[in-house]
Structures are given as C-alpha cells and as structure tokens.
Amino acid sequence: MIRSALLVTLGVAITAFMSFWAVIFSIFPNSDNRVHKIANIWGKILLLICNTKVEVIGKENFKSKNPHVLMANHQSDFDILISLAYIPGQFRWLAKKELFNIPVFGAAMKGAGYIPIDRQNKEEAMQSLDEAALRIRNGKSVMTFPEGTRSREGEIKAFKQGIFYLAIKSGVPIIPVTIIGSGQIMPKRSLRVRPGKIKLIIDKPIEVKDYHIESRQELIEKVRNTIINNYDEWRDADTAGIKDTEKETP
C-alpha cells in the first residue's frame, strides 16, 4: 500500500505539471495536436513509473491520416493512459463531463480538443455527439469507451448506442480496440497499483456505410463481438503460455 500511495502521489504531481504546460500550449492557435502530444508523453511517463509494460498488436490497422471512431473495452483508469501512450497518431476523447471540472486537468482536456458528454442529459449528449461528428469531418479521430463505465470482473458490458449514432452519422470506420490486463494493474474503485503487462489489440476497421440508425444494433453486436473475441483469444493465449511453462518446470 505504501508503494501505491507513493505512486499515486507522484502521479498526481506529474499530472498537474503536464496539465499546466498543456494549458499554456492551448493559448496558441491550432494547438490541439501539440496538447495531445503532451498527453501522449504523460501517459508513457505514468506507465513507466508504475512498471507497466504494454504490448501493441495490430498498430498498422490505425491509419492516422484518415479519421476513425475508436472503441475500447474499459476495466481501469489505466485504460486512458494505455490508449494515450500507445495508440498511434492523433485522436480526441469523448469523455464524461465531470472530468472537465477538475482544476487545470479539465482545462488541459479542453485545450486538447476533447469533447465533454453529459450522460444525465440526453439533449446535451446529442449536442456533444454532433460536435464530435464535426471534429471527425475535419479529419480528427475520436476515442471512446462504449460500455460507458469500467467493469469490475473483466466482463465486457453492453455498449451504449449513442457513439454508434456518431459513427454512422459521420460515415467513418470504427476501429475495435481490446485492452487486456488493466483491471489487474488498477481495479475499479481502487488506488492500489500493481506492476504488470498489458496487451493492446487494434483490430481492422469496420465500415459503417452499410448500416443505418435503424440497424445500428447489428453494428453494435459486430464491434462488441470483435472486442470480446480478441479479449478471449489473447487472454487464453497468455494462460496457455503460463501452463506450458509450468509443465516444462522440473
């Protein structure tokens, strides 16, 4: 617990420092790409001090020159760091409104062009999705967690429909992203941080042009099943590797 307390304290200090510089950079015109780069460095630093190693699979599937909607499963606050540090290129977060109220940190998020969404207000949430669609049409990818909240036991919960409305309206492909192991690093509602290894799987883009708002449930199931299949396949591969190693041990 002492180690975790020290890491959390150091992490808060680093976050405040990086957020301060992000706010400074955001004063200049068209600075959102630079601010996002600061966020990328912030994520890598925090993962390094927490002794968290990340293996990226399928990096070539994200063509950063083209806009996409990235969707990932969500088990831990570390998912944010992992995504910022290891998903290549530029993207903008669609994040819950409450995060933007955090002093300095919230201002840094605004400077990076991240988009707040109010889950309690349907009308405001739709306005946020329209704003995200505008960012996409301007060539920016958007990143989100379609479960809407972190899972406790590693299960992948049902996906919210709003973000699929965004993808269909924007007409850009969805990239399913699977994160394995973050729940063991820092579980939901816990400040305990453990060292460990993460797998980040970036799957091939799924086209949305054949789907409509009325048929979005089919698209939801396709994206969710892709993430679940990758989660099961790569997690089972790790488990099989551990068992094989145990068999070889005399």
Backbone as numpy.savetxt, mean C-alpha at the origin, in Angstrom:
# Nx Ny Nz CAx CAy CAz Cx Cy Cz
10.04 -5.89 24.52 9.22 -4.68 24.52 10.07 -3.41 24.52
11.25 -3.48 25.20 12.14 -2.32 25.23 12.62 -2.00 23.82
12.99 -3.07 23.07 13.43 -2.87 21.68 12.32 -2.21 20.86
11.10 -2.70 21.01 9.98 -2.14 20.25 9.73 -0.69 20.62
9.83 -0.38 21.91 9.61 1.00 22.36 10.67 1.94 21.76
11.91 1.48 21.74 12.99 2.29 21.16 12.78 2.48 19.66
12.36 1.41 18.98 12.13 1.50 17.53 10.97 2.45 17.22
9.90 2.37 18.02 8.75 3.25 17.79 9.15 4.70 18.02
9.92 4.95 19.09 10.38 6.32 19.38 11.26 6.86 18.26
12.20 6.03 17.81 13.08 6.43 16.71 12.27 6.63 15.44
11.29 5.75 15.21 10.46 5.86 14.02 9.65 7.15 13.99
9.12 7.55 15.14 8.36 8.80 15.24 9.27 9.99 14.93
10.50 9.96 15.49 11.44 11.06 15.26 11.81 11.17 13.78
12.09 10.02 13.15 12.44 10.02 11.72 11.25 10.49 10.88
10.06 10.05 11.25 8.85 10.46 10.53 8.65 11.97 10.61
8.84 12.53 11.80 8.69 13.98 11.96 9.72 14.73 11.12
10.96 14.24 11.12 12.03 14.89 10.36 11.74 14.85 8.87
11.37 13.67 8.36 11.10 13.53 6.93 9.84 14.30 6.53
8.85 14.33 7.42 7.62 15.06 7.12 7.90 16.56 7.02
8.78 17.06 7.90 9.14 18.48 7.87 9.72 18.85 6.50
10.65 18.03 6.01 11.26 18.33 4.71 10.27 18.15 3.57
9.34 17.21 3.73 8.32 17.04 2.70 7.44 18.29 2.61
7.11 18.87 3.76 6.30 20.09 3.78 7.08 21.24 3.14
8.37 21.33 3.43 9.21 22.38 2.82 9.22 22.24 1.30
9.43 21.02 0.81 9.47 20.78 -0.64 8.12 21.07 -1.29
7.03 20.85 -0.54 5.70 21.01 -1.12 5.37 22.47 -1.42
6.18 23.40 -0.91 5.97 24.83 -1.18 6.21 25.14 -2.65
7.13 24.40 -3.26 7.51 24.67 -4.65 6.50 24.07 -5.63
6.35 24.67 -6.80 5.39 24.17 -7.79 5.75 22.75 -8.27
4.71 21.98 -8.56 4.87 20.63 -9.12 5.86 19.79 -8.33
5.73 19.86 -7.01 6.70 19.19 -6.14 6.24 17.81 -5.68
5.06 17.36 -6.09 4.52 16.13 -5.52 5.39 14.91 -5.80
6.06 14.87 -6.97 6.96 13.75 -7.25 8.14 13.72 -6.28
8.68 14.91 -5.97 9.80 14.97 -5.02 9.36 14.56 -3.63
8.18 15.00 -3.24 7.67 14.64 -1.90 7.45 13.14 -1.81
6.93 12.54 -2.88 6.74 11.09 -2.87 8.09 10.37 -2.78
9.11 10.94 -3.40 10.45 10.34 -3.31 10.95 10.38 -1.87
10.66 11.46 -1.16 11.01 11.53 0.27 10.30 10.42 1.03
9.02 10.18 0.68 8.27 9.10 1.32 8.90 7.74 1.03
9.42 7.57 -0.18 10.11 6.34 -0.55 11.34 6.11 0.33
12.12 7.17 0.53 13.32 7.08 1.39 12.92 6.82 2.84
11.86 7.51 3.29 11.34 7.31 4.65 10.98 5.84 4.90
10.27 5.24 3.94 9.89 3.84 4.09 11.10 2.92 4.18
12.10 3.16 3.33 13.30 2.31 3.33 14.09 2.43 4.63
14.17 3.66 5.17 14.91 3.87 6.42 14.23 3.13 7.57
12.91 3.27 7.68 12.21 2.63 8.80 12.27 1.10 8.69
12.16 0.57 7.49 12.29 -0.88 7.33 13.69 -1.35 7.69
14.70 -0.54 7.36 16.09 -0.91 7.65 16.33 -0.96 9.16
15.88 0.07 9.89 16.15 0.09 11.34 15.35 -0.99 12.07
14.25 -1.44 11.45 13.45 -2.50 12.06 13.90 -3.89 11.61
14.99 -3.94 10.82 15.54 -5.21 10.34 14.48 -6.01 9.58
13.76 -5.30 8.70 12.73 -5.94 7.87 13.25 -6.05 6.45
13.37 -7.27 5.96 13.86 -7.52 4.61 12.67 -7.80 3.69
12.71 -7.23 2.50 11.60 -7.36 1.56 12.08 -7.97 0.25
11.43 -9.05 -0.17 11.68 -9.65 -1.48 10.55 -9.24 -2.42
10.91 -8.63 -3.54 9.91 -8.15 -4.50 9.85 -9.13 -5.67
8.64 -9.57 -5.99 8.42 -10.49 -7.10 7.48 -9.82 -8.09
7.87 -9.75 -9.37 7.02 -9.19 -10.40 7.12 -7.69 -10.57
8.27 -7.13 -10.19 8.45 -5.67 -10.31 8.21 -5.19 -11.74
8.53 -6.03 -12.70 8.40 -5.65 -14.11 6.93 -5.45 -14.54
5.99 -5.90 -13.72 4.58 -5.78 -14.08 4.02 -4.37 -13.87
4.75 -3.53 -13.15 4.30 -2.15 -12.95 5.10 -1.24 -13.87
4.49 -0.82 -14.95 5.11 0.12 -15.88 4.79 1.52 -15.40
5.76 2.15 -14.76 5.49 3.41 -14.07 5.13 4.55 -15.02
5.39 4.39 -16.32 5.05 5.45 -17.27 3.55 5.50 -17.54
2.86 4.41 -17.25 1.42 4.33 -17.48 0.67 4.33 -16.15
-0.45 5.06 -16.06 -1.20 5.06 -14.80 -1.93 3.75 -14.55
-2.00 3.35 -13.28 -2.72 2.16 -12.86 -3.43 2.45 -11.54
-4.32 1.55 -11.17 -4.84 1.52 -9.81 -4.25 0.29 -9.14
-3.42 0.52 -8.12 -2.79 -0.59 -7.40 -3.64 -0.94 -6.18
-3.88 -2.23 -5.97 -4.69 -2.68 -4.84 -3.95 -3.78 -4.10
-3.80 -3.61 -2.79 -3.05 -4.57 -1.97 -3.86 -5.04 -0.78
-3.59 -6.26 -0.33 -4.16 -6.72 0.94 -3.49 -5.96 2.09
-4.12 -6.00 3.26 -3.69 -5.11 4.35 -3.73 -5.85 5.69
-2.53 -6.04 6.30 -2.44 -6.74 7.58 -1.79 -5.90 8.68
-1.06 -4.85 8.28 -0.23 -4.14 9.25 0.05 -2.73 8.76
0.38 -1.84 9.71 0.83 -0.50 9.32 2.09 -0.57 8.48
2.85 -1.64 8.59 4.07 -1.80 7.81 3.78 -1.93 6.32
2.54 -2.27 5.96 2.18 -2.37 4.54 2.41 -1.04 3.82
2.18 0.07 4.54 2.39 1.39 3.96 3.87 1.59 3.65
4.73 1.27 4.61 6.17 1.42 4.41 6.67 0.53 3.28
6.19 -0.70 3.27 6.61 -1.68 2.25 6.24 -1.20 0.86
5.01 -0.69 0.73 4.54 -0.20 -0.57 5.34 1.01 -1.03
5.54 1.97 -0.13 6.28 3.18 -0.47 7.72 2.86 -0.86
8.33 1.93 -0.14 9.75 1.65 -0.33 10.02 0.78 -1.55
9.09 -0.12 -1.90 9.45 -1.15 -2.88 8.56 -1.23 -4.12
7.46 -0.50 -4.16 6.73 -0.44 -5.43 7.40 0.64 -6.27
7.87 0.30 -7.46 8.66 1.25 -8.25 7.80 2.38 -8.81
8.45 3.51 -9.04 7.77 4.62 -9.70 6.89 5.43 -8.77
6.14 6.32 -9.38 5.28 7.25 -8.65 3.86 6.71 -8.53
3.25 6.95 -7.37 1.82 6.70 -7.20 1.33 7.60 -6.08
0.01 7.76 -6.00 -0.60 8.57 -4.97 -1.52 7.70 -4.13
-1.45 7.88 -2.82 -2.30 7.10 -1.91 -3.71 7.65 -1.88
-4.67 6.76 -1.84 -6.04 7.09 -1.47 -6.17 6.59 -0.04
-6.15 7.52 0.93 -6.00 7.15 2.35 -7.12 7.75 3.20
-7.36 7.11 4.34 -8.45 7.58 5.21 -8.17 9.01 5.69
-9.23 9.76 5.81 -9.17 11.19 6.09 -8.44 11.49 7.39
-8.57 10.62 8.38 -8.00 10.87 9.71 -6.49 11.05 9.68
-5.82 10.38 8.74 -4.36 10.49 8.67 -3.91 11.90 8.32
-4.75 12.63 7.59 -4.40 13.98 7.17 -4.52 15.00 8.31
-5.09 14.55 9.44 -5.21 15.45 10.60 -4.00 15.39 11.52
-3.05 14.46 11.24 -1.85 14.35 12.07 -0.93 15.53 11.77
-0.52 16.29 12.80 0.35 17.46 12.55 1.60 17.10 11.76
1.98 17.94 10.86 3.16 17.82 9.98 3.01 16.63 9.02
2.76 15.45 9.56 2.62 14.26 8.72 1.48 14.43 7.72
0.34 14.94 8.20 -0.80 15.17 7.32 -0.49 16.19 6.24
0.23 17.24 6.63 0.62 18.27 5.66 1.56 17.68 4.60
2.43 16.77 5.02 3.34 16.11 4.08 2.55 15.25 3.09
1.52 14.58 3.58 0.68 13.76 2.70 -0.02 14.62 1.66
-0.52 15.77 2.10 -1.17 16.69 1.15 -0.16 17.18 0.12
1.07 17.47 0.58 2.12 17.94 -0.33 2.49 16.91 -1.37
2.34 15.63 -1.02 2.66 14.55 -1.96 1.53 14.30 -2.94
0.40 14.99 -2.75 -0.73 14.78 -3.65 -1.59 13.60 -3.28
-1.45 13.08 -2.05 -2.28 11.97 -1.62 -3.71 12.46 -1.40
-4.67 11.56 -1.50 -6.08 11.95 -1.55 -6.82 11.42 -0.33
-7.41 12.30 0.50 -8.16 11.84 1.67 -9.53 11.31 1.28
-9.97 10.26 1.97 -11.31 9.73 1.73 -12.02 9.56 3.07
-13.23 10.08 3.15 -14.05 10.02 4.36 -14.99 8.82 4.24
-14.68 7.75 4.98 -15.48 6.54 4.87 -16.86 6.69 5.49
-17.03 7.70 6.34 -18.31 7.89 7.03 -19.27 8.76 6.23
-18.78 9.40 5.18 -19.59 10.31 4.40 -19.54 9.89 2.94
-20.62 9.28 2.47 -20.63 8.71 1.12 -20.44 9.79 0.05
-21.05 10.95 0.24 -20.95 12.01 -0.75 -19.52 12.51 -0.87
-18.87 12.75 0.29 -17.48 13.19 0.25 -16.56 12.11 -0.29
-16.87 10.85 0.02 -16.06 9.75 -0.50 -16.12 9.70 -2.02
-17.31 9.93 -2.58 -17.43 9.94 -4.04 -16.66 11.10 -4.65
-16.65 12.25 -3.97 -15.87 13.39 -4.45 -14.38 13.06 -4.46
-13.93 12.32 -3.43 -12.52 11.91 -3.37 -12.19 10.97 -4.52
-13.11 10.07 -4.85 -12.89 9.16 -5.96 -12.83 9.92 -7.29
-13.67 10.95 -7.42 -13.62 11.78 -8.63 -12.27 12.52 -8.72
-11.77 12.98 -7.57 -10.46 13.66 -7.55 -9.35 12.68 -7.94
-9.46 11.44 -7.41 -8.47 10.42 -7.76 -8.52 10.10 -9.25
-9.72 10.06 -9.82 -9.86 9.80 -11.26 -9.17 10.90 -12.07
-9.28 12.14 -11.60 -8.60 13.26 -12.27 -7.09 13.07 -12.22
-6.56 12.66 -11.06 -5.12 12.42 -10.94 -4.68 11.34 -11.92
-5.50 10.30 -12.04 -5.17 9.20 -12.95 -5.14 9.69 -14.40
-6.14 10.50 -14.76 -6.18 11.03 -16.13 -4.98 11.93 -16.42
-4.40 12.48 -15.35 -3.19 13.31 -15.50 -1.92 12.47 -15.46
-2.08 11.14 -15.44 -0.93 10.26 -15.56 -0.40 9.70 -14.26
-1.11 9.89 -13.13 -0.63 9.39 -11.84 -1.34 8.08 -11.48
-0.58 7.11 -11.00 -1.17 5.89 -10.46 -1.69 6.15 -9.05
-2.67 5.34 -8.64 -3.27 5.47 -7.31 -3.13 4.14 -6.59
-2.79 4.20 -5.29 -2.59 3.00 -4.47 -3.62 2.97 -3.35
-4.18 1.80 -3.09 -5.18 1.70 -2.02 -5.22 0.28 -1.45
-5.86 0.17 -0.28 -6.13 -1.12 0.35 -7.64 -1.35 0.25
-8.11 -2.17 -0.68 -9.56 -2.30 -0.90 -10.32 -2.98 0.23
-9.62 -3.65 1.17 -10.32 -4.20 2.33 -10.84 -3.10 3.25
-10.18 -1.94 3.19 -10.62 -0.80 3.99 -10.06 -0.77 5.39
-9.57 -1.91 5.89 -8.98 -1.97 7.22 -8.04 -3.16 7.28
-7.22 -3.20 8.33 -6.26 -4.30 8.46 -6.95 -5.56 9.00
-6.54 -6.71 8.51 -7.04 -7.98 9.03 -6.16 -8.41 10.21
-6.73 -9.21 11.10 -5.99 -9.61 12.31 -5.27 -10.94 12.14
-5.88 -11.87 11.44 -5.35 -13.23 11.37 -4.75 -13.56 10.01
-4.55 -12.57 9.15 -3.98 -12.83 7.85 -5.00 -13.12 6.77
-6.28 -13.29 7.16 -7.31 -13.54 6.15 -7.52 -12.28 5.30
-7.93 -12.47 4.07 -8.16 -11.33 3.17 -9.66 -11.07 3.15
-10.06 -9.95 3.71 -11.46 -9.61 3.88 -12.10 -9.23 2.55
-13.43 -9.05 2.59 -14.16 -8.60 1.41 -13.67 -7.22 0.99
-13.70 -6.95 -0.30 -13.23 -5.67 -0.84 -14.37 -4.66 -0.93
-14.05 -3.40 -0.62 -15.01 -2.31 -0.78 -15.20 -2.04 -2.28
-16.40 -1.60 -2.64 -16.71 -1.44 -4.05 -16.26 -0.10 -4.64
-16.10 0.93 -3.80 -15.84 2.27 -4.31 -14.60 2.38 -5.18
-13.51 1.73 -4.77 -12.26 1.85 -5.51 -12.38 1.21 -6.90
-13.30 0.24 -7.05 -13.51 -0.37 -8.36 -14.33 0.56 -9.26
-15.20 1.34 -8.64 -15.88 2.42 -9.37 -14.83 3.36 -9.96
-13.81 3.68 -9.16 -12.73 4.56 -9.62 -11.99 3.94 -10.81
-11.63 2.67 -10.69 -10.86 2.00 -11.75 -11.66 1.94 -13.05
-12.94 1.58 -12.95 -13.78 1.47 -14.15 -13.99 2.85 -14.78
-14.25 3.85 -13.93 -14.48 5.21 -14.44 -13.22 5.76 -15.12
-12.06 5.44 -14.55 -10.80 5.95 -15.11 -10.36 5.17 -16.34
-10.78 3.90 -16.43 -10.44 3.08 -17.58 -9.02 2.56 -17.59
-8.33 2.62 -16.43 -6.94 2.14 -16.38 -6.88 0.77 -15.71
-5.87 -0.03 -16.04 -5.77 -1.38 -15.46 -5.56 -1.36 -13.94
-5.98 -2.44 -13.31 -5.75 -2.68 -11.88 -4.55 -3.60 -11.74
-3.63 -3.26 -10.85 -2.51 -4.15 -10.53 -2.73 -4.74 -9.13
-2.98 -6.05 -9.03 -3.11 -6.69 -7.73 -1.74 -6.82 -7.06
-1.66 -6.42 -5.79 -0.42 -6.48 -5.02 -0.68 -7.33 -3.78
0.19 -8.32 -3.55 0.04 -9.20 -2.40 1.22 -9.01 -1.46
0.90 -8.77 -0.17 1.94 -8.59 0.85 1.83 -9.75 1.83
2.94 -10.46 2.01 2.96 -11.64 2.89 3.97 -11.42 4.02
3.52 -11.55 5.25 4.43 -11.51 6.40 4.37 -10.27 7.25
3.69 -9.23 6.79 3.70 -7.97 7.56 2.95 -8.10 8.88
1.95 -8.99 8.92 1.20 -9.17 10.15 2.04 -9.75 11.28
3.10 -10.50 10.92 4.01 -11.03 11.94 5.03 -9.98 12.38
5.32 -9.01 11.53 6.26 -7.95 11.88 5.64 -7.01 12.90
4.42 -6.56 12.61 3.71 -5.66 13.52 2.21 -5.91 13.36
1.61 -6.70 14.25 0.19 -7.03 14.13 -0.70 -5.81 14.34
-1.94 -5.94 13.91 -2.93 -4.88 14.10 -3.11 -4.59 15.59
-3.22 -3.29 15.92 -3.42 -2.80 17.29 -2.28 -3.23 18.22
-1.08 -3.26 17.68 0.09 -3.58 18.49 1.24 -2.66 18.10
2.05 -2.28 19.10 3.25 -1.48 18.84 4.51 -2.34 18.92
4.33 -3.63 19.07 5.48 -4.52 19.12 6.01 -4.77 17.72
7.30 -4.56 17.52 7.93 -4.70 16.20 8.93 -5.84 16.25
8.76 -6.80 15.36 9.67 -7.94 15.28 10.46 -7.89 13.97
11.70 -8.32 13.95 12.42 -8.43 12.68 11.81 -9.55 11.84
11.95 -9.47 10.54 11.38 -10.53 9.71 11.55 -10.28 8.23
10.96 -11.18 7.46 11.05 -11.12 6.00 9.65 -10.97 5.40
9.57 -10.15 4.37 8.32 -9.86 3.70 8.43 -10.27 2.23
7.34 -10.77 1.68 7.25 -10.96 0.24 6.23 -9.97 -0.31
6.62 -9.27 -1.38 5.74 -8.33 -2.07 5.59 -8.82 -3.51
4.38 -9.27 -3.85 4.14 -9.81 -5.19 3.32 -8.81 -5.98
3.87 -8.33 -7.10 3.19 -7.41 -8.00 2.73 -8.22 -9.21
1.42 -8.40 -9.34 0.90 -9.25 -10.42 0.70 -8.45 -11.70
0.38 -9.15 -12.77 0.15 -8.50 -14.05 -1.12 -7.65 -14.01
-1.14 -6.56 -14.76 -2.33 -5.69 -14.78 -3.58 -6.43 -15.26
-4.70 -6.09 -14.65 -6.00 -6.62 -15.06 -6.77 -5.49 -15.76
-7.11 -5.69 -17.01 -7.82 -4.66 -17.77 -9.26 -4.52 -17.26
-9.75 -3.29 -17.29 -11.12 -3.03 -16.80 -12.08 -2.67 -17.93
-11.58 -2.58 -19.15 -12.38 -2.06 -20.27 -13.61 -2.92 -20.58
-13.57 -4.19 -20.19 -14.71 -5.07 -20.46 -15.72 -5.08 -19.31
-15.49 -4.27 -18.29 -16.38 -4.22 -17.14 -17.11 -2.88 -17.07
-18.29 -2.92 -16.46 -19.08 -1.72 -16.25 -19.42 -1.63 -14.76
-19.96 -0.50 -14.35 -20.32 -0.33 -12.94 -21.26 -1.45 -12.50
-22.18 -1.84 -13.37 -23.15 -2.88 -13.01 -22.49 -4.25 -12.86
-21.38 -4.48 -13.54 -20.72 -5.79 -13.48 -19.44 -5.75 -12.65
-19.29 -4.73 -11.80 -18.03 -4.58 -11.07 -17.78 -5.71 -10.07
-18.85 -6.42 -9.64 -18.64 -7.51 -8.69 -17.76 -8.60 -9.30
-17.90 -8.83 -10.60 -17.04 -9.81 -11.27 -15.58 -9.36 -11.23
-15.37 -8.07 -11.44 -14.01 -7.52 -11.39 -13.44 -7.61 -9.97
-14.28 -7.32 -8.99 -13.85 -7.41 -7.59 -13.36 -8.82 -7.28
-14.14 -9.81 -7.68 -13.79 -11.19 -7.39 -12.50 -11.60 -8.12
-12.33 -11.11 -9.33 -11.12 -11.46 -10.10 -9.87 -10.90 -9.42
-9.92 -9.65 -8.99 -8.77 -9.03 -8.34 -8.51 -9.69 -6.99
-9.56 -9.87 -6.21 -9.41 -10.47 -4.87 -8.87 -11.90 -4.97
-9.39 -12.69 -5.90 -8.92 -14.07 -6.06 -7.46 -14.11 -6.49
-7.04 -13.14 -7.31 -5.63 -13.08 -7.72 -4.74 -12.85 -6.50
-5.13 -11.91 -5.64 -4.36 -11.62 -4.43 -4.35 -12.82 -3.49
-5.51 -13.46 -3.32 -5.61 -14.64 -2.43 -4.74 -15.78 -2.97
-4.81 -16.04 -4.28 -4.03 -17.14 -4.86 -2.53 -16.91 -4.69
-2.09 -15.66 -4.91 -0.67 -15.35 -4.71 -0.28 -15.49 -3.24
-1.17 -15.05 -2.36 -0.91 -15.16 -0.92 -0.72 -16.62 -0.52
-1.64 -17.48 -0.97 -1.58 -18.90 -0.60 -0.37 -19.57 -1.24
-0.11 -19.26 -2.52 0.99 -19.92 -3.24 2.34 -19.59 -2.63
2.62 -18.29 -2.41 3.93 -17.90 -1.93 4.11 -18.16 -0.44
3.03 -18.10 0.33 3.13 -18.46 1.75 3.40 -19.95 1.89
2.69 -20.77 1.09 2.89 -22.22 1.13 4.29 -22.59 0.66
4.84 -21.83 -0.29 6.20 -22.09 -0.77 7.20 -21.89 0.35
6.99 -20.86 1.16 7.87 -20.61 2.31 7.76 -21.74 3.32
6.52 -22.17 3.57 6.29 -23.24 4.53 6.94 -24.53 4.08
6.83 -24.82 2.76 7.44 -26.04 2.21 8.96 -25.98 2.34
9.53 -24.79 2.14 10.98 -24.62 2.27 11.45 -24.88 3.68
10.68 -24.41 4.66 11.03 -24.64 6.06 10.96 -26.12 6.39
9.91 -26.81 5.90 9.77 -28.25 6.17 10.91 -29.04 5.54
11.29 -28.67 4.30 12.40 -29.38 3.64 13.69 -29.22 4.40
13.92 -28.00 4.94 15.12 -27.74 5.71 15.15 -28.58 6.98
13.99 -28.70 7.61 13.89 -29.50 8.85 14.18 -30.97 8.58
13.72 -31.47 7.39 13.96 -32.87 7.05 15.45 -33.14 6.83
16.16 -32.14 6.29 17.57 -32.31 5.99 18.45 -32.21 7.23
17.89 -31.62 8.31 18.68 -31.46 9.53 18.84 -32.79 10.23
20.05 -33.26 10.47 20.26 -34.57 11.10 19.84 -34.55 12.57
